[in-house]
Amino acid sequence: MHFVYHVPKCAGRTIDRHLAGALPANAYHRLRRRRGLGRFATGYDTSHLPDPSETKVVSSHYLGISIDALFRDRLIKRSMLLRDPASHFVSYYNYRMTRYINEGLQPYGIDIAYGAMRRNFITHYILNNFLELNWVQIASLSDQEKYDLANAFLSMFWFVGDYTLCDDLLSALGDRLDISANARLHNGLADLSRGAGWTPLTLDLLPQSTVARIQDDNLIDQRLWETWHDARHETGAVRPVALENGAASFIGGEAIRFVHQIVRRLQRRWGHFDAGIAVPQQDPATIV
């Protein structure tokens, strides 16, 4: 039994499409986000989950640890792909811009996008959507405690690595599931960009000083990626890179993020009158 945890912008679309096409409907299931008041109990919706005794792979953005109880008699092999914070930010920004333009909304600058994004996005995503900690619980933890929890979780995994190891993961799954390992790359950004007429921002357009600042601002994510990016199946032998100190306050960061989210909402509705849509031509250093 395999659980594939999907962190946004970490090749999850390619994995999902490949498994959905290679396995029968009762063998592969992608959990959806739970709606309504029930989402405060669990983040995932099991209403369409096939018989757990027949399911071979479950994947999701919302694969909470509590779902283990449905598969208590089966050995669960967990997999996750990660990404460094700088390239993750760039990819997430491009995805949002192309999606909004295709929906008739306006793009906004990378300064607003970065300000509206939660610091240490990937670590907090793991804690919230996979380990099912709520906002109050997360806010009560120190950075070291968050880092330790994420590392302890990943140490139980069957496969962990950088998102560029997508083919390696699919090859390993193919061997286990007796399916083809030859997946077709599904690049949602490329499709959306063509439709939106948007030229994506690339990491090389950001000054090195800006990349370094993103790494410092997202130190937990950076150290998590440094620890696990090449682990593959050797998760039990991984020793976490030292976190060090200096990360900003989580609650203070959330307050600043809230202000940027308001500005983001206004600008995607009415546009940024100074920069227009030529965002990649802005000075990228303005994000810090």
RAMO-V482877 format. One record per backbone hydrogen bond with DSSP energy under -1.0 kcal/mol. CO is the residue of the C=O (numbers start at 0). NH is the residue of the N-H. If there is no record, write none. Layout:
co=CO nh=NH
co=CO nh=NH
This chain:
co=0 nh=76
co=1 nh=57
co=2 nh=78
co=3 nh=59
co=10 nh=14
co=11 nh=15
co=12 nh=16
co=13 nh=17
co=14 nh=18
co=15 nh=19
co=16 nh=20
co=17 nh=21
co=18 nh=22
co=23 nh=26
co=23 nh=27
co=26 nh=55
co=26 nh=56
co=28 nh=58
co=31 nh=44
co=35 nh=38
co=36 nh=39
co=37 nh=40
co=37 nh=41
co=42 nh=33
co=45 nh=48
co=50 nh=53
co=50 nh=54
co=55 nh=1
co=56 nh=28
co=57 nh=3
co=58 nh=30
co=59 nh=5
co=61 nh=63
co=63 nh=66
co=64 nh=67
co=65 nh=68
co=66 nh=69
co=67 nh=70
co=70 nh=73
co=76 nh=2
co=77 nh=157
co=77 nh=158
co=78 nh=4
co=79 nh=160
co=81 nh=162
co=83 nh=87
co=84 nh=88
co=85 nh=89
co=86 nh=90
co=87 nh=91
co=88 nh=92
co=89 nh=93
co=90 nh=94
co=91 nh=95
co=92 nh=96
co=93 nh=97
co=94 nh=98
co=95 nh=99
co=96 nh=100
co=97 nh=101
co=98 nh=102
co=99 nh=104
co=100 nh=103
co=108 nh=112
co=109 nh=113
co=110 nh=114
co=111 nh=115
co=119 nh=123
co=120 nh=124
co=121 nh=125
co=122 nh=126
co=123 nh=127
co=124 nh=128
co=125 nh=129
co=125 nh=130
co=126 nh=132
co=129 nh=64
co=133 nh=137
co=134 nh=138
co=135 nh=139
co=137 nh=140
co=141 nh=145
co=142 nh=146
co=143 nh=147
co=144 nh=148
co=145 nh=149
co=146 nh=150
co=147 nh=151
co=148 nh=152
co=149 nh=153
co=150 nh=154
co=152 nh=155
co=153 nh=156
co=158 nh=79
co=159 nh=231
co=160 nh=81
co=161 nh=164
co=162 nh=165
co=164 nh=168
co=165 nh=169
co=166 nh=170
co=167 nh=171
co=168 nh=172
co=169 nh=173
co=170 nh=174
co=171 nh=175
co=172 nh=176
co=173 nh=177
co=173 nh=178
co=180 nh=182
co=186 nh=190
co=187 nh=191
co=188 nh=192
co=189 nh=193
co=190 nh=194
co=191 nh=195
co=192 nh=196
co=192 nh=197
co=201 nh=204
co=202 nh=205
co=206 nh=210
co=207 nh=211
co=208 nh=212
co=209 nh=213
co=210 nh=214
co=211 nh=215
co=212 nh=216
co=213 nh=217
co=217 nh=221
co=218 nh=222
co=219 nh=223
co=220 nh=224
co=221 nh=225
co=222 nh=226
co=223 nh=227
co=224 nh=228
co=227 nh=230
co=228 nh=161
co=230 nh=233
co=231 nh=159
co=248 nh=252
co=249 nh=253
co=250 nh=254
co=251 nh=255
co=252 nh=256
co=253 nh=257
co=254 nh=258
co=255 nh=259
co=256 nh=260
co=257 nh=261
co=258 nh=262
co=259 nh=263
co=260 nh=264
co=261 nh=265
co=262 nh=266
co=263 nh=267
co=265 nh=269
co=266 nh=270
co=267 nh=105
co=271 nh=275
co=274 nh=277
co=276 nh=278
co=277 nh=280
co=278 nh=281
co=282 nh=285
co=283 nh=286
co=284 nh=287
